[in-house]
Amino acid sequence: MAPYPVRTPYGIQYQDIEVDIDEPTLQQIANVTGGKYFRATDNKSLEQIYDDIDTLEKSIINVKEFSQKEELFHWFALAAILFMACSVVLKNTVLRSIP
């Protein structure tokens, strides 16, 4: 059983819903890929899983490339504002429609 959010007329409430997990298949996937299968059924087992994961080998990743990006949308925004201003000015002067 696991708490699951359910929308009710009184708002969102959590109800315990039965969880159907295909545990043998997950264990088989972990064995084939060389991984480990963990299943937490309560807070204590979850803490134990975190401790087991924390003891696994950690690797250092060296980042050698950095990329600097430059935003160019300002030019397009400026052009759009200028076109809108020209449209308003022309609509109220030269291209004015007479009713």
ChimeraX commands (.cxc) that place a marker at each C-alpha (Angstrom):
marker #1 position 0.00,0.00,0.00 radius 0.5
marker #1 position 1.19,3.51,-0.78 radius 0.5
marker #1 position -0.37,6.95,-0.26 radius 0.5
marker #1 position -1.66,8.38,-3.52 radius 0.5
marker #1 position -3.16,11.86,-4.07 radius 0.5
marker #1 position -6.84,11.72,-5.05 radius 0.5
marker #1 position -8.89,14.76,-6.08 radius 0.5
marker #1 position -12.10,15.05,-4.07 radius 0.5
marker #1 position -14.72,17.82,-3.76 radius 0.5
marker #1 position -12.88,18.90,-0.60 radius 0.5
marker #1 position -9.48,19.18,-2.29 radius 0.5
marker #1 position -6.67,16.72,-2.76 radius 0.5
marker #1 position -6.56,13.96,-0.16 radius 0.5
marker #1 position -4.20,11.02,0.13 radius 0.5
marker #1 position -5.61,7.51,0.08 radius 0.5
marker #1 position -3.72,4.25,0.45 radius 0.5
marker #1 position -3.73,2.49,-2.92 radius 0.5
marker #1 position -2.44,-1.03,-3.50 radius 0.5
marker #1 position 0.82,-1.02,-5.47 radius 0.5
marker #1 position 1.41,-3.86,-7.91 radius 0.5
marker #1 position 5.15,-4.31,-8.51 radius 0.5
marker #1 position 6.65,-7.04,-10.66 radius 0.5
marker #1 position 9.51,-7.70,-8.27 radius 0.5
marker #1 position 11.02,-10.77,-10.03 radius 0.5
marker #1 position 11.35,-8.85,-13.29 radius 0.5
marker #1 position 12.97,-5.89,-11.54 radius 0.5
marker #1 position 15.43,-8.21,-9.78 radius 0.5
marker #1 position 16.21,-9.91,-13.09 radius 0.5
marker #1 position 16.87,-6.53,-14.74 radius 0.5
marker #1 position 19.22,-5.62,-11.89 radius 0.5
marker #1 position 21.10,-8.93,-12.25 radius 0.5
marker #1 position 21.40,-8.67,-16.04 radius 0.5
marker #1 position 22.65,-5.09,-15.94 radius 0.5
marker #1 position 25.00,-5.63,-13.01 radius 0.5
marker #1 position 23.01,-3.38,-10.72 radius 0.5
marker #1 position 21.31,-3.82,-7.39 radius 0.5
marker #1 position 17.62,-4.05,-6.60 radius 0.5
marker #1 position 16.34,-2.11,-3.61 radius 0.5
marker #1 position 12.82,-2.17,-2.19 radius 0.5
marker #1 position 11.83,0.16,0.63 radius 0.5
marker #1 position 8.70,-0.82,2.53 radius 0.5
marker #1 position 9.14,1.55,5.46 radius 0.5
marker #1 position 11.33,4.44,6.62 radius 0.5
marker #1 position 13.87,2.19,8.36 radius 0.5
marker #1 position 14.47,0.10,5.24 radius 0.5
marker #1 position 14.72,3.30,3.18 radius 0.5
marker #1 position 17.43,4.60,5.51 radius 0.5
marker #1 position 19.28,1.29,5.14 radius 0.5
marker #1 position 19.05,1.56,1.35 radius 0.5
marker #1 position 20.46,5.10,1.46 radius 0.5
marker #1 position 23.33,3.86,3.65 radius 0.5
marker #1 position 24.05,1.02,1.16 radius 0.5
marker #1 position 24.01,3.43,-1.78 radius 0.5
marker #1 position 26.25,5.83,0.11 radius 0.5
marker #1 position 28.89,3.10,0.57 radius 0.5
marker #1 position 29.08,2.37,-3.17 radius 0.5
marker #1 position 32.14,3.43,-5.12 radius 0.5
marker #1 position 32.15,7.10,-5.95 radius 0.5
marker #1 position 33.83,8.42,-9.06 radius 0.5
marker #1 position 35.28,11.86,-9.65 radius 0.5
marker #1 position 34.16,13.58,-12.80 radius 0.5
marker #1 position 36.52,16.16,-14.27 radius 0.5
marker #1 position 34.89,18.78,-16.45 radius 0.5
marker #1 position 37.30,20.20,-18.98 radius 0.5
marker #1 position 34.96,22.11,-21.28 radius 0.5
marker #1 position 32.91,25.14,-20.46 radius 0.5
marker #1 position 30.64,26.92,-22.86 radius 0.5
marker #1 position 29.59,30.51,-22.55 radius 0.5
marker #1 position 26.29,31.40,-24.09 radius 0.5
marker #1 position 25.17,34.83,-25.19 radius 0.5
marker #1 position 21.51,35.80,-25.29 radius 0.5
marker #1 position 20.52,37.37,-28.61 radius 0.5
marker #1 position 16.76,37.74,-28.10 radius 0.5
marker #1 position 17.22,41.40,-27.13 radius 0.5
marker #1 position 17.69,42.40,-30.75 radius 0.5
marker #1 position 14.48,40.67,-31.83 radius 0.5
marker #1 position 12.55,42.13,-28.88 radius 0.5
marker #1 position 13.82,45.62,-29.75 radius 0.5
marker #1 position 12.81,45.18,-33.39 radius 0.5
marker #1 position 9.35,43.97,-32.35 radius 0.5
marker #1 position 8.86,46.98,-30.06 radius 0.5
marker #1 position 9.94,49.35,-32.85 radius 0.5
marker #1 position 7.56,47.73,-35.35 radius 0.5
marker #1 position 4.69,47.95,-32.87 radius 0.5
marker #1 position 5.45,51.62,-32.18 radius 0.5
marker #1 position 5.57,52.37,-35.93 radius 0.5
marker #1 position 2.29,50.55,-36.38 radius 0.5
marker #1 position 0.59,52.65,-33.69 radius 0.5
marker #1 position 2.01,55.91,-35.06 radius 0.5
marker #1 position 1.10,55.14,-38.67 radius 0.5
marker #1 position -2.38,53.90,-37.74 radius 0.5
marker #1 position -3.13,57.17,-35.95 radius 0.5
marker #1 position -1.61,59.48,-38.60 radius 0.5
marker #1 position -0.97,58.49,-42.22 radius 0.5
marker #1 position -2.97,55.26,-42.40 radius 0.5
marker #1 position -5.92,56.56,-40.41 radius 0.5
marker #1 position -9.25,55.24,-41.66 radius 0.5
marker #1 position -12.09,57.69,-42.06 radius 0.5
marker #1 position -15.40,56.34,-40.82 radius 0.5
marker link #1:1,2 radius 0.2
marker link #1:2,3 radius 0.2
marker link #1:3,4 radius 0.2
marker link #1:4,5 radius 0.2
marker link #1:5,6 radius 0.2
marker link #1:6,7 radius 0.2
marker link #1:7,8 radius 0.2
marker link #1:8,9 radius 0.2
marker link #1:9,10 radius 0.2
marker link #1:10,11 radius 0.2
marker link #1:11,12 radius 0.2
marker link #1:12,13 radius 0.2
marker link #1:13,14 radius 0.2
marker link #1:14,15 radius 0.2
marker link #1:15,16 radius 0.2
marker link #1:16,17 radius 0.2
marker link #1:17,18 radius 0.2
marker link #1:18,19 radius 0.2
marker link #1:19,20 radius 0.2
marker link #1:20,21 radius 0.2
marker link #1:21,22 radius 0.2
marker link #1:22,23 radius 0.2
marker link #1:23,24 radius 0.2
marker link #1:24,25 radius 0.2
marker link #1:25,26 radius 0.2
marker link #1:26,27 radius 0.2
marker link #1:27,28 radius 0.2
marker link #1:28,29 radius 0.2
marker link #1:29,30 radius 0.2
marker link #1:30,31 radius 0.2
marker link #1:31,32 radius 0.2
marker link #1:32,33 radius 0.2
marker link #1:33,34 radius 0.2
marker link #1:34,35 radius 0.2
marker link #1:35,36 radius 0.2
marker link #1:36,37 radius 0.2
marker link #1:37,38 radius 0.2
marker link #1:38,39 radius 0.2
marker link #1:39,40 radius 0.2
marker link #1:40,41 radius 0.2
marker link #1:41,42 radius 0.2
marker link #1:42,43 radius 0.2
marker link #1:43,44 radius 0.2
marker link #1:44,45 radius 0.2
marker link #1:45,46 radius 0.2
marker link #1:46,47 radius 0.2
marker link #1:47,48 radius 0.2
marker link #1:48,49 radius 0.2
marker link #1:49,50 radius 0.2
marker link #1:50,51 radius 0.2
marker link #1:51,52 radius 0.2
marker link #1:52,53 radius 0.2
marker link #1:53,54 radius 0.2
marker link #1:54,55 radius 0.2
marker link #1:55,56 radius 0.2
marker link #1:56,57 radius 0.2
marker link #1:57,58 radius 0.2
marker link #1:58,59 radius 0.2
marker link #1:59,60 radius 0.2
marker link #1:60,61 radius 0.2
marker link #1:61,62 radius 0.2
marker link #1:62,63 radius 0.2
marker link #1:63,64 radius 0.2
marker link #1:64,65 radius 0.2
marker link #1:65,66 radius 0.2
marker link #1:66,67 radius 0.2
marker link #1:67,68 radius 0.2
marker link #1:68,69 radius 0.2
marker link #1:69,70 radius 0.2
marker link #1:70,71 radius 0.2
marker link #1:71,72 radius 0.2
marker link #1:72,73 radius 0.2
marker link #1:73,74 radius 0.2
marker link #1:74,75 radius 0.2
marker link #1:75,76 radius 0.2
marker link #1:76,77 radius 0.2
marker link #1:77,78 radius 0.2
marker link #1:78,79 radius 0.2
marker link #1:79,80 radius 0.2
marker link #1:80,81 radius 0.2
marker link #1:81,82 radius 0.2
marker link #1:82,83 radius 0.2
marker link #1:83,84 radius 0.2
marker link #1:84,85 radius 0.2
marker link #1:85,86 radius 0.2
marker link #1:86,87 radius 0.2
marker link #1:87,88 radius 0.2
marker link #1:88,89 radius 0.2
marker link #1:89,90 radius 0.2
marker link #1:90,91 radius 0.2
marker link #1:91,92 radius 0.2
marker link #1:92,93 radius 0.2
marker link #1:93,94 radius 0.2
marker link #1:94,95 radius 0.2
marker link #1:95,96 radius 0.2
marker link #1:96,97 radius 0.2
marker link #1:97,98 radius 0.2
marker link #1:98,99 radius 0.2
view
